Amino acid sequence: MKLFTSFSIVLLFTFVGLAQRTAPASKTELAEITERGQMLYAYDVAAWHSTDAVMELSPPEGSFVRYIAQKTASGWIVAYGKLNDKRDKFLIAYEATQGETPKDFKVKKLDTPKEDAGFYLFAARAIDVALKDFGGATRPYNVAVLPAKENQFYVYLVPAQTKVGVFPLGGDARYLFSAADQKIVEKRQLHKSIIDFSVPADVKPQTGYHTAILDDVPEDTDVFHVLAREPKIPELVVTSKYVYRVAEDGT
């Protein structure tokens, strides 16, 4: 797939291995994609700003391996920690709690790490399984864990932004895990190759677009990409049969 931002464009597409659909995505399916994409963006914002707050405390090297965010009734809580040697506890060294805004986080340093045997433990184990299955990557990736239906949860692997003004899209995957047995229920490759979206200073794009070759629907990370990138413009997702428009708010 390829991303364009100019106004007058001739399209030529080749589709390989496309899932065959006989009808476009329903309103319900599109609403679910929107919701997951918006949650993925909110997770990313929480991870970003909580990390800034944690790093202000100059944590010792090795005090945590990864962060895991969880949405609560009062906002996001992001736990920074690591699995213990037996892999039956997640040891939380720093706990960042959202304040009045999505960018405001207060961090609590735990001199004695808090042992978690619930969500954070399950999420940490699932992340390790997903990373192993995904294989080696030649660039940094972000990981997000979101709740799903029927006592399940999603693990997303998404390429991280490494340059200011350059926003990656593609090369991502979504795993569905069972909370009961920590096993992969479903793996969905969302996109194949990675596009680095950027806009020259003298260009004012009206929309971006890319072709979808794996399925005839937009993906959760298409919504995330629109919400995360600058400038704020919609995205056209062009499949072999349909064209979808992701609005600036992710719908």
Secondary structure, DSSP 8 states (H G I E B T S, - for coil): ---B-SSS--------S----SS---HHHHHHHHHHHHHHHHHHHHHHHHHHHHHTT---TTS-SEEEEEEETTEEEEEEEEE-TTSS-EEEEEEEEE-SSTT-EEEEEEEEEEEE-SHHHHHHHHHHHHHHHH---SS-EEEEEEE-SSSEEEEEEEE---BTTBEEEES-EEEEEETTT--EEEEEE--SSEEEE---TT---S-EEEE--S-SS--HHHHHHHHHSSS---EEEE-SS-EEEE-TT--
